[in-house]
Amino acid sequence: MNPDERLDALLASVLGQIRGSDPRLNELVSSLVRHLHAFVRETRPTETEWLTGIDFLVRTGQTCTEHRNEVILLSDMLGLTSAVDDVNHAGPAGATPSSVEGPFHSPAPPRENGAWISNGPERERGQVMVVHGRVTDTGGHPLAGATVDIWQADDAGFYDSQDPAQEPGNLRGLFTTGADGAYWFRSIVPSSYPVPTDGPVGELLRGLGRHPMRPAHIHYRVEAPGHRPVTTHVFVAGDAYLGSDAAFAVKEELIVTPVVDEDPGHAAAFGVDGPFADFAFDVRLVAQ
Ligand SMILES: [Fe+2]
């Protein structure tokens, strides 16, 4: 038997022992085994390299805590989370595209439409922004009683859970649409930010010559009775990292240009001082 024949026989032997009662588990693991064996045949890792890889995976798991999931970060940084999103949410034209949830979601405080979600020191530093839009079906009919769950980073790129200067729930809000499907709130323009780089995934990014930055965005999770919920991001146009998001989550339909509004009457109507960024985003859900 030559070396290639031995590898063929080895793979067949492993696959031959996969015979569980769950056909989907058998399918998933068989495919994973085939691809990993192909990886070994293609790259011929040394034993030292293989153990380095195993040590990386062990440390990635050990870095996880209640508030940090380094394995999800690895999945995000390899584009795998976005790939899983793509194969599961190829929605019809006109529906708001989904995007990855990311690691920073937590239950948001319910707030009235128009409320400020920026209630910490960042409000003085950041550019004031009024975010508004409507939740509709794909035909444009308003959806009343839809919930719009919002979370975002501040002007320095930090979420409340990362920043002791922010109260829990800051820059988060759970809004409910009225009869016209509308939602709105006051906030500040978020900033681009780096993913955590002090763990094994940071080592990997440095080793690969990659930056850790995510373009500025607001996270949305929108639900309405009788409709498929959507979890997505809305990105701020003009961000330097839109073309190289470390998590590969940008979709063209999810980029919004904040329009600076200097009309004092508009500012008064929204209850803000001076010029503000007007950020409009409508959400279209697919009926179930
Ligand atoms: Fe984020």
Boltz pocket constraint, residues with backbone or C-beta under 6 A from the ligand:
constraints:
  - pocket:
      binder: B
      contacts: [[A, 101], [A, 102], [A, 104], [A, 151], [A, 153], [A, 217], [A, 219]]
      max_distance: 6.0
